[in-house]
Amino acid sequence: MGQKHSPMSKDVDMSGRAMKHLQPAVAVPTFQRLAVVDLHDNNLHEIDEPIPAQLREKPPICETLTDLDLSQNKLRVLPDEICNLVALVRLKLDRNRLESLPLLFSQLFKLEKLTVSYNFLRSLPPNMGAMKNLRTLRVDHNQLTYIPNDIGDLPAVKELTIHENPLAIDVLELGDLDGVLSYFRSQPIPSEYKKLIKALKKALSKVPEPVAKTSDVRGEKLEIFKAFLADAKAKESFLRHMTKEHAQENLLFYLEVEDFRNKYPSPTEVTTQTLITDAERIYEKFLSDKAELEVNLPDDVRKRVVGIYSDSYKYPAGVNQWVFNECQASILKLMFTDTLKRYEQSAEGKEQWARVEAREKK
């Protein structure tokens, strides 16, 4: 991730390189299929910006990354944005200097294996009992004085290692795994943990659509929405609705970028003059200062693509078939979470959505 990797890479291995920081050049939004990232055995002290900010926009990596290894570093804090990586199945954090995990950690609902041994954890995050797929939990060799009672509710757990913590009881006296889970399930909730639960509820109440509630159902609906935008009749109907809302430029931009990407489907970088010309036309139409159909983008997303075109010394460096991916993902999210809700309330919207949904679910 400090060196160049193709946006279509599935695996990135940067272990054992003595890195102290993840280079700012890392462009998280460009990765389309990344599944495995190995950063173990480095010298990482923190995960720098712009990575947390990029994860906040929920780029494709949030839906594709299943394995992340950050073990054997010197991390003291994990950014809250790591909780947006909701596709994670395996997360390794052993041998760092972590004292806590993010408050919203339990939203990593697909996680099956979590190893945080040999850290300085003083508590575990609230609501871990909701992590129904968690099979392996290793938190040995930390500073835990209690284990939350909802750990006893983990239905899939097969391995739980909690030795070498200053607990009030010797876990070896509790017998097998069932005995350990039963013991913690029966314990009263410590006051420190109650505070964490209260903080969690407060954090969730401030988010209109919490990522903690991300589910396979919502992911399925997003995929149907993409098919909906590719359907001629549905697309025409949705465009009429967006025109009434004076927001048709968002859909037109999404569709033009989709055509652009389909025109250059190569998994390796394309930088031909034809592509550069096609990309410039889209940029001038939707993103430039003089755009006739300026789209509604977050400032940081806009700045990244405008920066490519405003630097006359480097342009057209950075212009390839993926140049608008982050912008397109942002517009898709906006239409999905905002415009679609109002469209579905109309009779025509209900009819068109039901038709496409039925076809996609066959």
C-alpha positions in Angstrom: 0.0 0.0 0.0 3.0 2.3 0.1 4.1 0.8 -3.3 1.8 0.7 -6.3 -0.8 -2.0 -6.4 -3.5 -2.5 -9.1 -6.9 -1.4 -8.0 -8.0 -4.9 -8.9 -5.5 -6.6 -6.5 -7.1 -9.1 -4.1 -4.1 -9.4 -1.8 -1.7 -6.8 -0.4 1.3 -8.1 1.7 3.4 -5.4 3.3 4.6 -7.3 6.3 8.1 -7.0 7.8 9.0 -3.7 6.3 9.7 -1.7 9.4 7.1 0.9 8.5 6.2 3.5 11.2 3.3 4.9 9.3 1.0 4.0 6.5 2.0 6.3 3.7 -0.5 9.1 2.9 -0.3 8.0 -0.7 -2.5 5.0 0.1 -5.7 5.4 -2.0 -8.1 3.1 -0.2 -11.1 4.1 -2.4 -9.3 2.8 -5.6 -9.3 -0.8 -4.5 -12.3 -2.7 -6.0 -11.7 -6.3 -5.0 -9.2 -6.2 -2.1 -9.8 -9.1 0.3 -6.6 -9.6 2.2 -4.2 -7.0 3.8 -1.1 -8.2 5.7 0.7 -5.5 7.7 2.1 -7.6 10.5 5.6 -7.3 11.9 6.1 -3.6 11.1 6.7 -0.7 13.4 3.3 1.0 13.0 2.5 3.4 15.8 -0.8 4.7 14.3 -3.0 4.5 11.3 -2.8 8.0 9.8 -5.1 10.2 7.8 -6.3 10.1 5.1 -7.1 6.4 5.6 -9.8 6.9 8.4 -11.4 9.7 6.3 -11.4 7.5 3.2 -13.0 4.6 5.2 -15.7 7.0 6.4 -17.0 7.3 2.8 -17.4 3.5 2.8 -15.5 2.7 -0.4 -15.6 -0.8 -2.0 -12.9 -2.1 0.4 -15.6 -2.0 3.2 -17.5 -4.7 1.3 -14.6 -6.8 0.1 -11.9 -6.9 2.8 -12.2 -10.2 4.8 -8.7 -10.5 6.3 -6.7 -7.8 8.1 -3.5 -8.6 9.9 -2.1 -5.7 12.1 -0.3 -7.9 14.6 3.3 -7.3 15.9 3.2 -3.5 15.6 3.1 -0.7 18.1 -0.4 0.5 17.7 -1.9 2.2 20.7 -5.3 3.1 19.2 -7.4 1.8 16.3 -9.4 4.4 14.4 -13.1 4.2 14.9 -13.4 3.9 11.1 -12.1 0.4 11.2 -15.6 -0.6 12.2 -16.8 0.3 8.7 -15.0 -2.8 7.4 -18.1 -4.8 7.9 -17.0 -7.7 5.6 -14.1 -8.6 7.9 -14.0 -12.3 8.8 -10.5 -12.5 10.4 -8.8 -9.7 12.3 -5.4 -10.1 14.0 -4.2 -7.5 16.5 -1.8 -9.5 18.6 1.3 -8.0 20.1 0.5 -4.3 19.9 0.0 -1.7 22.7 -3.8 -1.4 22.5 -5.6 -0.4 25.7 -9.1 -0.6 24.2 -11.0 -1.4 21.0 -13.4 1.0 19.3 -16.8 1.6 20.9 -18.7 0.4 17.8 -16.6 -2.7 17.4 -19.5 -5.1 17.6 -20.8 -3.9 14.2 -18.2 -6.2 12.7 -21.0 -8.7 12.6 -19.3 -11.1 10.1 -16.1 -11.5 12.2 -15.3 -15.1 12.9 -11.8 -14.8 14.4 -10.5 -12.1 16.6 -7.0 -12.3 18.2 -5.9 -9.5 20.5 -3.4 -11.4 22.7 -0.4 -9.6 24.2 -1.8 -6.1 24.4 -2.8 -3.8 27.3 -6.6 -4.1 27.0 -8.3 -2.9 30.2 -11.8 -3.7 28.9 -13.6 -5.2 25.9 -16.1 -3.2 23.8 -19.8 -3.4 24.6 -22.3 -5.6 22.9 -19.8 -8.3 21.8 -22.5 -10.9 22.5 -24.2 -9.6 19.3 -21.3 -10.9 17.2 -23.1 -14.1 16.4 -20.4 -15.5 13.9 -17.5 -15.1 16.3 -15.9 -18.6 16.7 -12.4 -17.7 18.0 -11.7 -15.0 20.6 -8.2 -14.7 22.0 -7.7 -11.9 24.6 -5.1 -13.6 26.8 -2.1 -11.7 28.1 -3.9 -8.4 28.6 -4.9 -6.2 31.6 -8.6 -7.3 31.8 -10.0 -7.3 35.3 -13.4 -8.6 34.1 -15.0 -10.3 31.1 -18.4 -8.8 30.0 -21.3 -11.2 30.8 -22.6 -11.0 27.2 -19.5 -12.9 26.1 -21.3 -15.9 27.5 -24.0 -15.3 24.9 -21.7 -15.9 21.9 -23.5 -18.8 20.1 -20.8 -19.8 17.7 -17.6 -19.5 19.9 -15.4 -22.6 19.9 -12.2 -21.1 21.3 -11.9 -18.6 24.1 -8.5 -17.8 25.5 -8.5 -15.4 28.5 -5.6 -16.6 30.7 -2.9 -14.2 31.9 -5.3 -11.4 32.8 -5.8 -10.0 36.4 -9.3 -11.6 36.7 -10.9 -12.2 40.0 -11.1 -16.0 39.3 -8.7 -18.6 37.9 -10.4 -19.5 34.7 -8.8 -23.0 34.8 -11.1 -23.7 37.8 -14.1 -23.2 35.6 -13.7 -26.3 33.6 -14.4 -26.6 29.9 -15.6 -23.8 27.5 -19.3 -24.3 28.4 -18.4 -23.9 32.1 -16.5 -20.7 31.3 -19.3 -19.2 29.3 -21.9 -20.2 31.8 -19.9 -18.5 34.6 -19.5 -15.2 32.8 -23.1 -15.2 31.7 -24.2 -15.5 35.4 -22.1 -12.6 36.6 -23.5 -9.1 37.3 -22.7 -6.3 34.9 -19.7 -4.2 36.3 -20.3 -0.5 36.6 -17.4 0.2 34.1 -19.2 -1.9 31.5 -22.5 -0.2 32.1 -20.8 3.1 31.3 -19.6 1.6 28.0 -23.1 0.3 27.1 -24.5 3.8 27.8 -21.8 5.4 25.6 -22.6 2.9 22.9 -26.3 3.7 22.9 -25.6 7.4 22.9 -23.2 7.0 19.9 -25.8 5.0 18.0 -28.6 7.5 18.7 -26.6 10.3 16.9 -26.2 8.3 13.7 -29.3 8.5 11.3 -28.4 5.2 9.8 -25.9 3.4 12.0 -23.4 1.2 10.2 -23.9 -1.0 13.3 -27.2 -1.9 11.7 -25.6 -2.8 8.4 -26.9 -6.2 7.4 -27.0 -8.7 4.6 -30.6 -7.4 3.9 -29.4 -3.9 3.3 -26.5 -5.1 1.2 -28.9 -7.1 -0.9 -31.1 -4.1 -1.5 -28.1 -2.1 -2.7 -27.3 -4.7 -5.2 -30.9 -4.6 -6.4 -30.7 -0.9 -6.6 -27.7 -1.2 -8.9 -29.7 -3.6 -11.1 -32.6 -1.1 -10.9 -30.3 1.7 -12.4 -29.4 -0.6 -15.2 -33.0 -1.4 -16.1 -34.3 0.8 -19.0 -37.8 1.4 -17.7 -36.8 1.8 -14.1 -34.0 4.1 -15.0 -36.3 6.3 -17.0 -38.9 6.5 -14.2 -36.2 7.3 -11.6 -34.8 10.0 -13.8 -38.2 11.7 -14.1 -38.4 11.6 -10.3 -35.0 13.1 -9.8 -35.7 15.8 -12.4 -38.7 16.8 -10.3 -36.4 17.1 -7.4 -33.9 19.1 -9.5 -31.2 16.4 -8.8 -31.1 14.7 -12.2 -27.4 15.5 -12.6 -26.5 12.9 -9.9 -28.2 10.0 -11.8 -26.8 11.3 -15.2 -23.3 11.4 -13.7 -23.6 7.9 -12.2 -24.8 6.5 -15.6 -22.0 8.2 -17.6 -19.3 6.9 -15.3 -20.9 3.4 -15.5 -20.7 3.6 -19.4 -17.1 4.9 -19.1 -16.1 2.0 -16.8 -17.7 -0.5 -19.1 -15.9 1.0 -22.1 -12.6 0.3 -20.4 -13.0 -2.9 -18.5 -9.4 -3.9 -18.4 -8.1 -5.1 -14.9 -4.8 -3.3 -15.7 -4.4 0.4 -15.8 -5.5 2.1 -19.1 -4.2 5.6 -19.8 -4.8 6.0 -23.6 -5.5 9.3 -25.1 -9.0 8.2 -26.0 -9.7 7.4 -22.3 -8.2 10.7 -21.2 -10.4 12.6 -23.6 -13.5 10.7 -22.5 -12.7 11.3 -18.8 -12.1 15.0 -19.4 -15.5 15.3 -21.0 -17.1 13.8 -17.8 -15.0 16.0 -15.6 -16.0 19.2 -17.4 -19.6 18.3 -17.5 -20.1 17.3 -13.9 -17.1 18.2 -11.7 -15.3 21.3 -12.9 -15.9 24.9 -11.7 -17.8 25.5 -14.9 -19.8 22.3 -14.9 -23.2 22.6 -16.4 -24.5 19.7 -14.3 -22.5 19.9 -11.1 -23.0 16.9 -8.8 -23.4 16.9 -5.1 -20.2 15.4 -3.6 -18.5 15.6 -0.2 -15.8 18.2 -0.2 -12.9 15.7 0.4 -14.1 13.5 -2.4 -14.4 16.4 -4.8 -10.9 17.8 -3.8 -9.2 14.5 -4.6 -10.5 14.3 -8.2 -10.3 18.1 -8.8 -6.7 17.9 -7.6 -5.8 15.6 -10.5 -7.2 18.0 -13.1 -6.0 21.2 -11.5 -2.3 20.3 -11.4 -1.1 21.3 -14.9 2.4 19.9 -14.2 1.2 16.4 -13.4 -1.9 16.1 -15.5 -2.9 13.6 -17.0 -1.1 11.5 -14.4 -3.8 9.7 -12.3 -6.4 9.7 -15.1 -7.4 6.1 -15.7 -10.5 3.9 -15.9 -10.9 4.2 -12.1 -10.5 8.0 -11.8 -14.2 8.5 -11.0 -14.8 5.4 -8.9 -14.9 7.2 -5.5 -17.2 10.0 -6.9 -19.5 7.4 -8.4 -19.7 5.4 -5.1 -20.5 8.6 -3.2 -23.3 9.5 -5.6 -24.7 5.9 -5.5 -24.8 6.1 -1.7 -26.6 9.5 -1.8 -29.3 8.2 -4.2 -29.6 4.9 -2.3 -30.0 6.4 1.2 -31.9 9.6 0.3 -33.6 9.8 -3.1 -34.7 6.2 -3.3 -36.7 6.5 -0.1 -38.9 9.2 -1.5 -39.2 7.6 -4.9 -40.5 4.4 -3.3 -43.3 6.3 -1.7 -44.9 7.0 -5.1 -47.1 4.6 -6.8 -44.9 4.5 -9.9 -41.8 4.0 -7.7 -43.4 1.1 -5.8 -44.4 -0.6 -9.1 -41.0 -0.2 -10.7 -39.1 -1.3 -7.6 -41.3 -4.4 -7.1 -40.8 -5.4 -10.7 -37.0 -5.2 -10.6 -36.8 -6.7 -7.1 -38.9 -9.8 -8.1 -36.7 -10.3 -11.2 -33.5 -10.1 -9.2 -34.6 -12.4 -6.4 -35.6 -15.2 -8.8 
